Amino acid sequence: MTARVKLSDKAYEYILSQIISGAYPVDSRLPTETDLADKLGVSRPIVREALLRLRDDGVIASRQGSGSYVLRRPAKDVGMFSPVGSIADIQRCFVFRVAVEGEIAAIAARMRDPDGMTRLRGAFAALEIITEQGKLGVEEDVAFHRAVAEATGNHFFVATLQSLHDQIAAGMNLNRNLSLIQPRSRLLMVQVEHKAIVDAIEAGDEAGARTAMHTHLECARRRIFEGG
C-alpha cells in the first residue's frame, strides 16, 4: 500500500507540475491514461488515482468519451512557496483537518472552556494585528487553530494538532504566502472565515462552528488552486 501511494503521488505531482508550468494549458486535453502510464512507468490504475485527486482538487475535469481536460491552472507561485512534491501531503493534511477540526470546533462550541475561550479571543486578536500589518502570520494562524482545540477543554485534541504542527504549518505557509501576493481582500476574507468560527463557538452553536470550520478549511484548500 505504501508503494502504491508513493507511485500515485509521483503521477499526481508530475501532472500537476506540467499544468503549473503551462505544458498542459487550460482547456487542453491531457495525454491518455495509457500515455501517462507509459511515460511515468506506472500502471493505469495508478494514473487513474492521480487524475481522480486532480479532479477532486478542481484542477481537471473529465468529459465523457473524450478524456480529461485542464480546468484551471494553479497559481504559478505555488511552486515558489512550496515544492510541488509536498503538495500531495498538504492536500491529505487538509482532508484530515476538515474531518477532525470540524468536530473540534463543534465540541468547543458545546464546552466553551473559560481559559480556552480567553486564549481563542487572544489568538484571533493576534491574527487581526498580523492582517492589519500585512505580515505572513503562520504561527499566529497555527495558534488560532490550537486555541480552538483548547476551547474544548480536552487536551487530546490539543496534542493531536500539536503533533501535526509542521504539516499544518506547511499548508498555512503556502496559503498565506499566496494570499499576501494577491489583492488585500483575499487576506481579509481569511480573517472573516476565522471570525465566523469564533462567533459560532462563542454563541454555543455546534453546527454553526462545525460548518464555519469546514468552510474555512475547504476555502483554504481551494485557494492553493486558484488560477494564474
SETIBA-363626 format. One record per residue: residue number from 1; x, y, z of N, C-alpha, C in turn. Coordinates in pm, 1 decimal, always signed. Atoms other than C-alpha are relative to their C-alpha. Layout:
BEGIN
<NUM, <X, Y, Z>, <X, Y, Z>, <X, Y, Z>>
...
//
This chain:
BEGIN
<1, <+82.8, -120.9, +0.0>, <+0.0, +0.0, +0.0>, <+85.8, +125.4, +0.0>>
<2, <-87.8, -116.8, -5.0>, <+282.3, +240.7, +81.9>, <+59.4, +29.1, -136.6>>
<3, <-58.0, -18.1, +132.7>, <+447.2, +183.4, -255.8>, <-104.2, +54.9, -96.1>>
<4, <+106.4, -45.0, +89.1>, <+111.9, +233.5, -429.4>, <-27.4, +148.8, +20.8>>
<5, <+23.7, -140.4, -28.6>, <+55.5, +565.2, -253.1>, <+112.0, +85.9, -57.2>>
<6, <-113.1, -76.8, +49.7>, <+404.3, +683.4, -344.2>, <-3.9, +10.8, -152.4>>
<7, <+10.0, -4.7, +145.1>, <+352.7, +592.9, -709.5>, <-112.1, +93.8, -43.3>>
<8, <+110.4, -90.3, +29.5>, <+19.6, +774.6, -709.6>, <+42.4, +145.0, +20.6>>
<9, <-53.0, -134.5, -23.6>, <+192.9, +1077.9, -559.2>, <+88.1, +44.2, -115.7>>
<10, <-91.0, -31.2, +110.6>, <+455.7, +1061.8, -832.3>, <-78.8, +44.3, -122.5>>
<11, <+81.9, -34.6, +116.2>, <+189.2, +1067.4, -1102.8>, <-71.9, +133.1, +22.6>>
<12, <+71.2, -123.4, -34.8>, <-10.3, +1340.2, -927.1>, <+91.8, +120.4, -14.0>>
<13, <-93.1, -112.0, -1.7>, <+292.9, +1561.7, -880.8>, <+51.8, +32.9, -139.4>>
<14, <-47.0, -24.1, +136.3>, <+413.6, +1515.8, -1239.0>, <-106.7, +75.4, -80.3>>
<15, <+106.0, -64.4, +77.1>, <+77.4, +1606.1, -1392.7>, <-22.8, +142.2, +48.5>>
<16, <+19.9, -133.5, -56.2>, <+32.3, +1899.5, -1155.2>, <+112.0, +94.9, -42.6>>
<17, <-112.5, -86.3, +37.9>, <+380.3, +2033.7, -1232.7>, <-10.0, +41.0, -145.8>>
<18, <+14.6, -31.9, +141.7>, <+307.7, +2016.5, -1605.5>, <-110.8, +102.5, -22.5>>
<19, <+108.9, -98.1, +10.9>, <-15.5, +2210.2, -1556.4>, <+48.1, +135.9, +49.8>>
<20, <-51.2, -125.8, -54.4>, <+155.0, +2472.9, -1338.9>, <+95.9, +66.9, -97.7>>
<21, <-99.6, -56.1, +92.9>, <+434.3, +2516.6, -1594.2>, <-61.6, +47.7, -130.3>>
<22, <+64.9, -37.1, +124.7>, <+184.4, +2558.0, -1877.6>, <+21.1, -100.7, -111.2>>
<23, <-19.7, +103.8, +101.6>, <+296.5, +2245.0, -2060.6>, <-133.7, -61.6, -40.0>>
<24, <+138.2, +40.6, +27.1>, <-65.3, +2133.0, -2031.6>, <-86.3, +123.2, +26.5>>
<25, <+73.2, -125.5, -20.4>, <-257.1, +2460.8, -2087.0>, <-145.5, -22.1, +40.6>>
<26, <+142.3, +3.4, -32.6>, <-605.3, +2540.6, -1960.5>, <-80.0, -31.4, -125.6>>
<27, <+89.9, +46.9, +107.6>, <-874.5, +2376.3, -2178.7>, <+64.2, -104.4, -90.4>>
<28, <-62.2, +104.2, +82.3>, <-621.1, +2134.9, -2329.6>, <-33.8, -137.7, +55.4>>
<29, <+26.1, +136.9, -42.4>, <-676.2, +1761.0, -2318.1>, <+129.6, -62.9, +48.0>>
<30, <-117.8, +68.2, -52.0>, <-434.9, +1565.1, -2104.6>, <+31.5, -122.9, -84.3>>
<31, <-30.6, +127.6, +64.2>, <-248.4, +1269.3, -2250.3>, <-89.2, -110.0, +57.4>>
<32, <+83.4, +110.2, -46.8>, <-438.8, +943.0, -2220.7>, <+63.3, -67.4, +121.4>>
<33, <-51.3, +75.4, -114.8>, <-405.5, +725.1, -1912.0>, <+113.9, -90.8, -43.0>>
<34, <-104.0, +91.0, +49.3>, <-202.6, +481.3, -2120.6>, <+129.7, +75.6, -27.3>>
<35, <-120.3, -79.5, +30.8>, <+36.1, +752.8, -2243.7>, <+68.7, +47.2, +128.3>>
<36, <-58.0, -46.0, -126.7>, <+83.6, +891.7, -1892.6>, <+64.3, -116.4, +74.9>>
<37, <-54.5, +117.2, -68.8>, <+134.9, +544.0, -1750.8>, <+133.6, -41.4, -61.7>>
<38, <-125.0, +35.7, +68.8>, <+399.6, +468.1, -2013.1>, <+110.7, +100.2, +31.8>>
<39, <-99.7, -104.3, -23.4>, <+575.6, +799.9, -1959.2>, <+57.0, -8.7, +141.6>>
<40, <-41.7, +2.9, -139.9>, <+586.9, +756.7, -1580.1>, <+45.6, -138.0, +45.1>>
<41, <-39.7, +135.7, -37.9>, <+649.4, +383.2, -1579.6>, <-84.3, -57.9, +111.8>>
<42, <+91.3, +52.2, -101.8>, <+342.8, +307.2, -1366.7>, <-120.8, -60.8, -70.2>>
<43, <+119.6, +62.0, +58.3>, <+15.8, +122.9, -1418.2>, <-110.1, +103.1, -22.2>>
<44, <+112.8, -89.4, +25.3>, <-302.1, +281.0, -1548.4>, <-81.5, +27.5, +126.3>>
<45, <+73.3, -30.5, -123.9>, <-482.2, +238.9, -1210.5>, <+70.4, +106.1, +85.6>>
<46, <-74.6, -101.5, -74.8>, <-203.7, +446.6, -1052.6>, <-28.6, +138.1, -58.5>>
<47, <+29.7, -126.7, +66.5>, <-256.4, +722.0, -1309.8>, <-143.7, +41.4, +27.1>>
<48, <+141.7, -29.0, -23.8>, <-632.9, +695.1, -1258.9>, <-19.5, +60.9, +139.3>>
<49, <+8.2, -55.5, -135.5>, <-588.0, +759.8, -884.9>, <+45.7, +145.5, +1.1>>
<50, <-53.0, -136.6, +4.5>, <-379.7, +1068.4, -958.5>, <-99.2, +94.3, -67.1>>
<51, <+96.9, -83.3, +71.4>, <-635.8, +1201.2, -1205.3>, <-123.1, +25.4, +85.7>>
<52, <+115.3, -17.1, -88.7>, <-915.1, +1143.6, -953.7>, <+27.7, +109.4, +102.3>>
<53, <-35.9, -102.1, -98.8>, <-731.8, +1354.2, -695.5>, <+4.9, +138.4, -63.3>>
<54, <-4.1, -129.1, +68.9>, <-672.9, +1630.5, -950.1>, <-141.1, +48.8, -32.4>>
<55, <+138.6, -39.9, +20.9>, <-1044.9, +1625.2, -1031.5>, <-60.5, +50.3, +131.0>>
<56, <+50.3, -43.3, -130.6>, <-1126.5, +1649.0, -660.7>, <+53.0, +138.7, +36.3>>
<57, <-60.6, -130.7, -26.7>, <-890.8, +1948.2, -641.0>, <-56.0, +109.0, -91.0>>
<58, <+56.4, -97.6, +92.6>, <-1083.1, +2115.7, -923.6>, <+96.9, +47.4, -106.2>>
<59, <-101.4, -39.7, +98.1>, <-776.3, +2128.3, -1147.8>, <-33.1, -53.1, -138.5>>
<60, <+38.0, +58.3, +127.9>, <-904.1, +1896.4, -1420.9>, <-144.9, -44.9, +5.4>>
<61, <+136.5, +51.5, +8.6>, <-1241.9, +1771.6, -1539.2>, <-5.0, -105.6, -109.9>>
<62, <+15.4, +105.7, +99.7>, <-1349.8, +1463.0, -1730.4>, <-116.1, +32.8, -92.6>>
<63, <+107.3, -13.3, +97.4>, <-1553.9, +1481.4, -2046.6>, <-26.8, -137.8, -57.2>>
<64, <+33.4, +138.2, +35.4>, <-1737.1, +1161.1, -2124.6>, <+40.6, -31.1, -144.2>>
<65, <-41.7, +46.2, +131.2>, <-1578.0, +977.3, -2411.7>, <+110.5, +81.8, -63.5>>
<66, <-100.3, -88.1, +58.9>, <-1317.6, +1248.1, -2460.4>, <+128.1, +9.2, +81.4>>
<67, <-119.6, -3.9, -83.6>, <-1075.6, +1222.2, -2168.8>, <-4.1, +108.5, +105.3>>
<68, <-11.6, -99.9, -106.4>, <-951.9, +1465.1, -1904.4>, <+56.3, +129.7, -56.0>>
<69, <-40.8, -131.2, +46.7>, <-913.0, +1838.5, -1964.6>, <+41.7, +87.8, +117.8>>
<70, <-46.0, -92.4, -103.8>, <-731.3, +2108.6, -1770.1>, <-107.1, +106.3, +21.7>>
<71, <+106.8, -94.0, -33.6>, <-994.9, +2314.7, -1592.8>, <+57.4, +133.6, +43.6>>
<72, <-66.2, -122.9, -42.9>, <-767.4, +2567.4, -1424.5>, <+146.2, -27.4, +27.3>>
<73, <-142.9, +10.3, -28.4>, <-400.2, +2633.0, -1382.2>, <+26.7, +58.7, +137.7>>
<74, <-34.2, -55.4, -131.5>, <-289.3, +2667.4, -1019.4>, <+95.9, +116.9, -15.8>>
<75, <-88.6, -116.4, +5.6>, <-112.6, +2993.8, -947.3>, <+144.7, -45.9, -13.8>>
<76, <-140.0, +39.7, +24.0>, <+243.5, +2970.3, -1076.8>, <+83.9, +16.2, +125.5>>
<77, <-75.6, -25.2, -122.9>, <+357.5, +3099.0, -737.4>, <-7.8, -115.9, +98.6>>
<78, <+4.7, +116.9, -87.0>, <+257.1, +2767.8, -575.4>, <+137.7, -62.9, +10.6>>
<79, <-132.5, +61.4, +0.1>, <+593.8, +2628.3, -678.6>, <+105.7, +84.3, +67.3>>
<80, <-95.5, -89.3, -64.1>, <+770.8, +2932.6, -536.3>, <+1.2, -20.6, +151.7>>
<81, <+12.8, +6.7, -144.5>, <+640.8, +2880.4, -184.2>, <-5.2, -142.0, +55.1>>
<82, <+5.3, +138.3, -47.1>, <+612.4, +2502.7, -168.4>, <+42.6, -92.1, -113.3>>
<83, <-38.4, +94.0, +105.2>, <+789.2, +2226.2, -362.4>, <-119.8, -80.3, -46.5>>
<84, <+114.6, +75.2, +51.2>, <+541.8, +2051.9, -591.1>, <-9.1, -136.7, +67.3>>
<85, <-0.6, +131.3, -63.3>, <+646.7, +1726.3, -427.5>, <-65.3, -5.1, +136.1>>
<86, <+65.1, -0.8, -131.4>, <+492.2, +1839.3, -99.6>, <-149.5, +23.6, -9.6>>
<87, <+140.3, -36.1, +14.9>, <+153.5, +1935.8, -243.4>, <-91.5, -117.3, +33.0>>
<88, <+84.6, +116.6, -26.5>, <+15.8, +1580.9, -221.7>, <-25.8, -15.3, +148.6>>
<89, <+18.2, +12.7, -144.2>, <+76.1, +1566.6, +153.4>, <-76.1, +118.6, +58.0>>
<90, <+77.6, -115.8, -45.6>, <-57.0, +1920.0, +201.7>, <-147.8, -24.3, -24.0>>
<91, <+139.7, +30.5, +30.1>, <-377.4, +1807.5, +32.0>, <-56.4, -104.4, +97.1>>
<92, <+45.6, +101.7, -94.7>, <-401.0, +1498.1, +251.2>, <-23.4, +60.8, +138.2>>
<93, <+12.8, -64.0, -130.9>, <-348.9, +1713.5, +558.4>, <-129.2, +80.3, +6.6>>
<94, <+125.6, -74.5, +1.1>, <-640.5, +1934.6, +454.4>, <-119.4, -93.8, +16.7>>
<95, <+109.4, +96.9, -13.9>, <-866.5, +1630.3, +419.0>, <-12.8, -43.8, +146.1>>
<96, <-0.8, +38.5, -141.4>, <-764.2, +1519.7, +768.4>, <-53.8, +112.6, +87.0>>
<97, <+40.9, -112.0, -83.9>, <-813.8, +1866.5, +912.1>, <-148.7, +28.7, -11.3>>
<98, <+144.3, -21.4, +15.8>, <-1163.1, +1905.7, +765.4>, <-77.6, -97.5, +88.2>>
<99, <+69.5, +101.9, -78.8>, <-1268.0, +1579.8, +931.3>, <+15.3, +23.7, +150.2>>
<100, <-28.1, -8.5, -143.4>, <-1103.0, +1644.1, +1268.4>, <-32.2, +137.2, +57.2>>
<101, <+18.4, -132.7, -57.8>, <-1108.6, +2020.3, +1317.5>, <-144.6, +47.5, -4.3>>
<102, <+141.9, -32.8, -0.5>, <-1473.4, +2047.7, +1221.6>, <-65.3, -46.6, +128.7>>
<103, <+55.5, +52.9, -124.4>, <-1561.7, +1825.7, +1517.0>, <+58.5, +70.9, +121.4>>
<104, <-60.9, -74.6, -109.7>, <-1313.8, +2007.3, +1739.9>, <-75.3, +131.9, +21.1>>
<105, <+71.5, -126.9, -10.9>, <-1491.1, +2336.5, +1662.5>, <-138.5, -19.9, +59.7>>
<106, <+133.9, +27.1, -54.1>, <-1831.3, +2182.1, +1735.3>, <+6.7, -27.8, +149.7>>
<107, <-15.0, +31.1, -142.1>, <-1712.5, +2045.0, +2070.1>, <+40.4, +124.1, +78.4>>
<108, <-37.7, -126.8, -64.5>, <-1550.6, +2379.6, +2152.6>, <-123.7, +85.7, +25.0>>
<109, <+123.3, -78.0, -16.3>, <-1889.5, +2544.3, +2097.2>, <-86.6, -56.3, +112.5>>
<110, <+79.3, +62.1, -106.8>, <-2050.9, +2294.7, +2332.5>, <+63.2, +20.7, +137.0>>
<111, <-67.6, -3.8, -129.1>, <-1788.6, +2307.4, +2607.1>, <+40.7, +141.3, +42.7>>
<112, <-44.0, -137.9, -24.8>, <-1650.6, +2663.3, +2582.1>, <+77.2, +12.3, +131.0>>
<113, <-87.1, -7.1, -116.9>, <-1376.9, +2606.9, +2835.8>, <+43.0, +145.6, +22.2>>
<114, <-27.2, -143.6, -23.4>, <-1327.7, +2951.7, +3001.9>, <+143.0, +41.5, -35.0>>
<115, <-138.9, -35.8, +30.6>, <-947.3, +2954.3, +2984.3>, <+26.8, -12.6, -150.0>>
<116, <-18.0, +19.4, +143.2>, <-958.5, +2817.1, +2632.3>, <-63.9, +112.2, -80.6>>
<117, <+66.9, -108.7, +70.0>, <-1205.6, +3084.4, +2524.9>, <+81.8, +128.7, +7.9>>
<118, <-87.0, -118.0, -13.6>, <-975.0, +3353.8, +2660.7>, <+115.4, -7.8, -98.6>>
<119, <-110.7, +16.1, +94.7>, <-689.6, +3210.8, +2455.9>, <-48.5, +13.1, -144.0>>
<120, <+54.3, -9.7, +135.4>, <-913.6, +3186.4, +2148.6>, <-19.3, +146.6, -39.1>>
<121, <+18.4, -142.2, +29.9>, <-1008.0, +3553.9, +2170.1>, <+134.6, +68.3, -20.3>>
<122, <-133.0, -58.3, +14.9>, <-643.0, +3644.5, +2217.5>, <+66.3, -39.4, -130.8>>
<123, <-58.8, +47.7, +125.5>, <-536.6, +3430.8, +1920.5>, <-63.0, +69.8, -119.4>>
<124, <+67.9, -71.5, +108.7>, <-797.9, +3594.4, +1700.0>, <+48.4, +144.4, -6.9>>
<125, <-48.9, -138.5, -3.7>, <-686.1, +3939.7, +1812.1>, <+140.7, +10.4, -58.9>>
<126, <-135.5, +0.2, +54.6>, <-325.5, +3849.7, +1726.9>, <-3.6, -10.6, -152.4>>
<127, <+13.6, +11.4, +145.4>, <-435.1, +3748.7, +1376.3>, <-51.8, +130.4, -61.0>>
<128, <+48.9, -129.3, +47.8>, <-620.4, +4079.2, +1341.4>, <+117.1, +96.4, -19.5>>
<129, <-116.2, -88.7, +7.1>, <-296.6, +4265.8, +1411.5>, <+89.2, -37.7, -117.9>>
<130, <-83.3, +48.4, +110.5>, <-98.9, +4049.2, +1168.9>, <-61.4, +37.1, -134.6>>
<131, <+69.4, -32.0, +124.9>, <-361.1, +4103.8, +899.0>, <+12.1, +147.8, -31.5>>
<132, <-12.2, -144.8, +19.3>, <-354.5, +4481.0, +950.2>, <+140.5, +37.9, -44.3>>
<133, <-139.3, -30.5, +31.7>, <+24.5, +4480.0, +928.1>, <+45.0, -61.0, -132.6>>
<134, <-35.2, +64.5, +126.4>, <+21.9, +4266.1, +613.9>, <+115.5, -96.7, +12.4>>
<135, <-107.7, +95.7, -23.1>, <+258.5, +4011.8, +766.8>, <-49.2, -142.1, -25.6>>
<136, <+33.1, +138.2, +36.2>, <+270.6, +3637.0, +698.7>, <-90.8, -65.7, +103.5>>
<137, <+87.4, +46.0, -107.0>, <+136.6, +3517.7, +1035.3>, <-27.2, -149.2, +6.4>>
<138, <+23.0, +144.1, -4.1>, <+181.1, +3141.7, +1000.2>, <-15.9, -49.3, +144.1>>
<139, <+8.0, +48.8, -138.2>, <+249.6, +3081.3, +1370.7>, <-123.1, +53.5, +71.0>>
<140, <+122.7, -54.8, -58.6>, <-38.0, +3311.9, +1466.3>, <-121.6, -79.3, -47.0>>
<141, <+109.5, +81.4, +54.3>, <-266.4, +3108.4, +1239.6>, <-1.8, -137.6, +67.0>>
<142, <-9.5, +128.0, -70.3>, <-140.1, +2784.9, +1393.2>, <-54.6, +14.7, +142.2>>
<143, <+44.0, -23.1, -137.9>, <-201.5, +2931.7, +1739.7>, <-150.9, +15.7, +7.5>>
<144, <+145.7, -14.7, +2.1>, <-558.4, +3022.5, +1643.8>, <-68.0, -136.0, -1.8>>
<145, <+62.2, +132.2, +10.0>, <-643.3, +2667.9, +1544.8>, <+26.2, -83.2, +126.0>>
<146, <-27.5, +67.2, -126.8>, <-472.4, +2534.8, +1856.5>, <-93.4, +52.1, +109.1>>
<147, <+88.8, -59.3, -100.5>, <-682.2, +2776.7, +2063.6>, <-142.4, -53.4, -13.8>>
<148, <+131.7, +63.0, +18.3>, <-999.5, +2631.5, +1909.9>, <-1.9, -133.9, +72.5>>
<149, <-9.6, +129.2, -68.9>, <-884.1, +2292.0, +2035.3>, <+3.1, +19.1, +151.1>>
<150, <-8.0, -25.2, -144.6>, <-802.8, +2438.8, +2377.5>, <-135.8, +36.8, +57.1>>
<151, <+133.6, -38.1, -46.6>, <-1157.5, +2574.2, +2398.9>, <-88.8, -120.8, +26.2>>
<152, <+76.1, +121.7, -31.7>, <-1281.2, +2213.9, +2409.9>, <+24.7, -45.5, +143.7>>
<153, <-37.3, +47.7, -133.2>, <-1107.3, +2165.2, +2744.3>, <+53.9, -141.1, -1.5>>
<154, <-46.6, +138.3, +15.5>, <-978.4, +1832.4, +2608.3>, <+141.8, +1.9, -56.5>>
<155, <-139.3, -12.0, +41.4>, <-600.5, +1808.9, +2593.9>, <+38.4, -96.4, -112.0>>
<156, <-31.7, +92.4, +109.0>, <-612.3, +1516.3, +2350.0>, <-14.3, +68.8, -135.5>>
<157, <+14.8, -74.2, +125.4>, <-738.5, +1746.5, +2075.1>, <+119.4, +92.5, -20.8>>
<158, <-114.1, -90.4, +8.9>, <-464.1, +1994.4, +2152.7>, <+125.2, -77.3, -39.9>>
<159, <-118.8, +80.7, +28.4>, <-199.7, +1720.9, +2146.9>, <-0.2, -50.7, -143.5>>
<160, <+10.0, +48.5, +138.4>, <-327.4, +1588.4, +1812.9>, <+45.2, +107.4, -98.1>>
<161, <-40.4, -108.2, +89.5>, <-291.5, +1925.6, +1643.9>, <+148.0, +33.4, +17.8>>
<162, <-139.9, -31.1, -24.4>, <+43.1, +1985.9, +1809.5>, <+91.5, -101.1, -67.8>>
<163, <-82.4, +104.0, +62.7>, <+175.5, +1655.1, +1677.5>, <+11.9, +19.8, -150.7>>
<164, <+0.3, -24.8, +144.3>, <+92.7, +1774.4, +1325.6>, <+41.5, +143.3, -32.2>>
<165, <-33.8, -141.1, +16.5>, <+234.1, +2123.2, +1371.4>, <+70.3, +27.5, -132.8>>
<166, <-79.2, -28.3, +120.2>, <+486.5, +2102.5, +1086.6>, <-82.4, -15.2, -127.0>>
<167, <+82.5, +23.6, +119.0>, <+237.6, +1959.7, +836.1>, <-105.5, +109.5, -15.6>>
<168, <+101.7, -104.5, +4.7>, <-33.5, +2210.5, +927.9>, <+63.2, +133.3, -37.6>>
<169, <-68.0, -126.0, +28.8>, <+213.1, +2499.3, +920.8>, <+41.8, +8.4, -146.4>>
<170, <-40.2, -0.5, +141.3>, <+332.4, +2395.6, +572.7>, <-115.1, +44.2, -88.7>>
<171, <+117.3, -41.1, +77.4>, <-19.2, +2429.5, +433.6>, <-33.4, +146.5, +22.1>>
<172, <+28.1, -140.3, -30.2>, <-71.2, +2760.7, +612.3>, <+103.5, +91.4, -64.8>>
<173, <-105.2, -79.9, +60.6>, <+262.1, +2890.7, +487.6>, <-27.6, +21.7, -148.4>>
<174, <+31.2, -10.1, +142.2>, <+162.8, +2816.5, +129.8>, <-118.9, +92.3, -21.8>>
<175, <+120.7, -80.2, +17.7>, <-185.1, +2965.6, +164.9>, <+22.2, +146.4, +31.5>>
<176, <-15.6, -139.2, -40.8>, <-79.4, +3279.2, +347.8>, <+99.0, +73.8, -91.1>>
<177, <-89.5, -62.4, +96.9>, <+211.5, +3347.0, +111.2>, <-74.6, +34.7, -128.8>>
<178, <+78.1, -26.2, +120.5>, <-24.6, +3315.1, -184.6>, <-96.3, +115.6, +21.8>>
<179, <+93.5, -108.4, -30.4>, <-271.3, +3548.7, -11.3>, <+70.7, +135.3, +1.7>>
<180, <-72.9, -126.7, -11.4>, <-4.3, +3813.4, +52.2>, <+32.1, +61.5, -135.7>>
<181, <-32.3, -54.5, +132.0>, <+72.9, +3847.0, -318.8>, <-125.9, +22.1, -84.0>>
<182, <+127.1, -25.6, +65.1>, <-296.8, +3871.5, -408.0>, <-57.1, +130.7, +54.9>>
<183, <+64.1, -119.3, -57.0>, <-527.4, +4172.1, -355.7>, <-30.5, -20.1, +149.0>>
<184, <+16.0, +5.6, -144.7>, <-567.5, +4255.1, +12.6>, <-132.2, -65.7, +41.5>>
<185, <+131.0, +56.7, -32.1>, <-930.5, +4141.6, +1.8>, <+8.4, -149.3, +27.2>>
<186, <-11.5, +144.8, -20.7>, <-813.5, +3780.9, -11.5>, <+42.6, -30.9, +142.5>>
<187, <-43.6, +22.1, -137.0>, <-628.6, +3800.6, +320.7>, <-109.7, +40.1, +98.2>>
<188, <+110.8, -41.9, -86.6>, <-922.3, +3988.5, +473.5>, <-108.3, -107.2, +4.3>>
<189, <+100.6, +106.0, +2.7>, <-1154.0, +3707.0, +363.4>, <+39.1, -114.1, +91.4>>
<190, <-45.6, +103.6, -92.2>, <-939.7, +3457.2, +553.5>, <-37.8, +36.4, +142.2>>
<191, <+32.7, -43.1, -135.6>, <-994.4, +3663.8, +865.7>, <-150.1, +0.9, +24.5>>
<192, <+146.3, +11.6, -12.3>, <-1368.8, +3680.0, +800.4>, <-38.0, -144.2, +33.2>>
<193, <+25.6, +142.4, -27.7>, <-1364.1, +3299.3, +798.1>, <+36.8, -34.2, +144.2>>
<194, <-39.1, +23.7, -139.9>, <-1175.4, +3294.7, +1129.9>, <-104.2, +58.0, +96.2>>
<195, <+98.6, -64.9, -87.9>, <-1427.1, +3536.2, +1282.5>, <-128.5, -81.2, +7.5>>
<196, <+121.6, +82.0, +0.5>, <-1716.5, +3314.7, +1177.6>, <+14.7, -119.3, +94.6>>
<197, <-26.0, +111.8, -91.0>, <-1555.8, +3027.6, +1369.8>, <-12.3, +46.2, +144.4>>
<198, <+4.8, -53.0, -136.9>, <-1507.9, +3239.2, +1683.3>, <-142.9, +33.7, +39.6>>
<199, <+137.0, -40.2, -31.5>, <-1859.6, +3380.4, +1666.8>, <-88.6, -120.8, +29.5>>
<200, <+83.6, +119.2, -19.8>, <-2018.9, +3036.2, +1635.6>, <+34.5, -69.4, +131.7>>
<201, <-41.6, +63.8, -125.6>, <-1814.0, +2894.4, +1923.5>, <-50.4, +81.0, +118.6>>
<202, <+45.6, -84.4, -110.1>, <-1894.6, +3191.0, +2148.5>, <-150.7, -8.8, +19.5>>
<203, <+146.4, +10.7, -7.4>, <-2263.9, +3150.8, +2064.9>, <-46.3, -138.9, +43.1>>
<204, <+37.6, +136.6, -35.5>, <-2254.9, +2783.3, +2158.3>, <-69.6, -73.2, -112.6>>
<205, <+64.4, +57.3, +118.9>, <-2364.3, +2696.6, +1804.8>, <+88.6, -111.6, -56.1>>
<206, <-84.0, +112.3, +41.4>, <-2219.3, +2349.1, +1748.2>, <-0.3, -19.7, -151.3>>
<207, <+10.2, +22.3, +144.6>, <-2350.0, +2302.3, +1394.3>, <+64.1, +115.7, -76.1>>
<208, <-57.8, -116.8, +66.0>, <-2250.4, +2656.5, +1300.9>, <+151.4, +0.7, +7.5>>
<209, <-145.5, +4.6, -16.2>, <-1898.4, +2611.1, +1439.2>, <+61.0, -105.0, -91.8>>
<210, <-48.6, +106.1, +89.0>, <-1855.4, +2284.6, +1251.2>, <+0.1, +48.0, -145.0>>
<211, <+12.2, -48.5, +137.4>, <-1978.1, +2442.8, +927.6>, <+102.5, +109.3, -29.5>>
<212, <-95.8, -109.5, +20.6>, <-1762.2, +2752.8, +974.5>, <+141.5, -53.5, -16.4>>
<213, <-133.9, +57.7, +12.6>, <-1450.9, +2541.2, +1025.0>, <+14.6, -74.7, -131.7>>
<214, <-4.3, +71.0, +127.7>, <-1534.0, +2317.3, +729.2>, <+17.3, +99.1, -115.1>>
<215, <-5.4, -100.1, +106.3>, <-1591.1, +2624.2, +511.0>, <+138.6, +62.2, -9.3>>
<216, <-132.1, -62.3, -3.6>, <-1263.9, +2784.5, +619.7>, <+106.3, -92.3, -58.9>>
<217, <-103.6, +92.1, +46.5>, <-1053.9, +2474.5, +555.0>, <-17.7, -35.9, -147.1>>
<218, <+22.5, +28.8, +141.9>, <-1218.5, +2395.1, +222.0>, <+39.4, +119.4, -86.2>>
<219, <-41.4, -119.3, +74.1>, <-1167.2, +2754.8, +109.7>, <+151.8, +9.8, -3.4>>
<220, <-146.9, -3.2, -4.4>, <-804.0, +2735.5, +222.2>, <+58.3, -98.0, -100.6>>
<221, <-47.4, +101.0, +95.3>, <-757.2, +2417.5, +18.6>, <-17.6, +49.9, -143.5>>
<222, <+25.0, -47.7, +136.3>, <-914.2, +2577.0, -288.9>, <+90.5, +117.1, -36.7>>
<223, <-83.1, -116.0, +30.4>, <-702.7, +2891.3, -256.3>, <+134.9, -40.7, -60.0>>
<224, <-124.6, +49.1, +58.6>, <-397.1, +2681.1, -340.2>, <-13.3, -12.2, -151.4>>
<225, <+20.3, +31.4, +140.9>, <-552.7, +2607.0, -679.3>, <-73.1, +109.1, -76.4>>
<226, <+56.7, -109.6, +77.6>, <-679.5, +2949.9, -781.9>, <+86.1, +21.9, -123.0>>
<227, <-71.1, -7.5, +127.4>, <-588.4, +3007.5, -1143.3>, <+100.0, +112.1, -8.3>>
<228, <-99.7, -102.5, +22.3>, <-291.2, +3201.3, -1262.0>, <+54.6, -10.3, -140.7>>
//
